[in-house]
């Protein structure tokens, strides 16, 4: 397979510490160029042997085939429209966008220009989720009645990124910060995948800023599906205790729990038995899948339609949080 000529917009931690290494290791990407507004990040790119510029128009006027967008979240929309107009494929670090209508416009722009757009949902293959998905797919709990995917912590992700860029963007609403856009895409994506084939018909959410910056530091989203299943995605950055279980699922035949602090098993609770289950679904490479999609037409693990559903749920959650009412949808 011919290596895909690749450029990066936004050379922060996810680009420099994760994507660059992972994509190089596949041997399927020829990463040659970076566009970044911060001089020190351009210097970091050059130290990796990449050309670097702050001129996005010059960057896109090239023979690059794939663009990785890893800016802070509020720049995804603007960058994606420019990339689509330049007729280049794009991989966007989650969240796809800040708002649902932006994401819809981005997906449409990619379709109009005949290019790929996908979001990097790396937690699609988290160890806990792979255990839960395998148990559900194997029918161990029957049909899902309710399922919860929740975490708590005491602080936001300020400090996660590179030290030479403003870390406060992660708690700044205008920059696309906040825990709902940070972890909401992860937990919602997992639930939508787990309940694949079913439509979300309503969303009710508690979405608030309590303590950190001016972006949301608490979200609690309940999705109702067309088969009656309730699915809950939640995270708080204001808690000094954690939940004993990240996952709790009630099924028609049994219940399932996943304990925080381990990555080896989920537990199936039946009427007269309890079983620790270690089987997981296979972990695949999102990067290899993207290369195979571009070169061979292989189906994407995270197609644009799936990434868009995540953003539509988050948009409905934001609307519900503002109104205090359930929002009817067809997602």
Secondary structure, DSSP 8 states (H G I E B T S, - for coil): ---EEEEEE--SHIIIIIIHHHHHHHT-EEEEEEE-S-HHHHHHHHHTT-EEES-HHHHHSSS--EEEE-S-GGGHHHHHHHHHHTT-EEEEESSS-SSHHHHHHHHHHHHHTT--EEEE-GGGG-HHHHHHHHHHHTTSS-SEEEEEEEEE-SS-STTSS-TTS-GGGGG-GGGT-SHHHHTHHHHHHHHHHHTTT--EEEEEEEEE--SSTTS--EEEEEEEETTS-EEEEEEESS-SS--SEEEEEEESS-EEEEETT-SS-EEEE-SS-EEEE--------HHHHHHHHHHH----SS-HHHHHHHHHHHHHHHHHHHHTS-EE---
